[in-house]
Amino acid sequence: MQAQSSTTLGDLIPYQDIPEAFPHLFSKKGWAWAAKQRQHNGLAKAFRKVGKKLFVNTKVLAECIDSQV
């Protein structure tokens, strides 16, 4: 059984900062499209709304990317 990892505040970054944090994975344009299509591309569970702001859990994003074939 796999131990569940806990989320820290350091794992959450504003969604628009992903291309700057991980330029080797996403261009700004590519990330904008992936974020808009998150319900259809397997990335939805990495997104979290806090108040009116949208964040991405980078640990969960990595898991989502890793699970894609």
Long-range contacts (C-beta under 8 A, 24 or more apart in sequence): 5-59, 7-57, 7-59, 7-60, 11-57, 11-58, 11-59, 11-60, 12-48, 12-50, 12-55, 12-56, 12-57, 12-58, 13-55, 13-56, 13-58, 14-53, 14-54, 14-55, 14-56, 15-47, 15-54, 15-55, 15-56, 18-56, 18-61, 21-58, 25-65, 42-67, 42-68
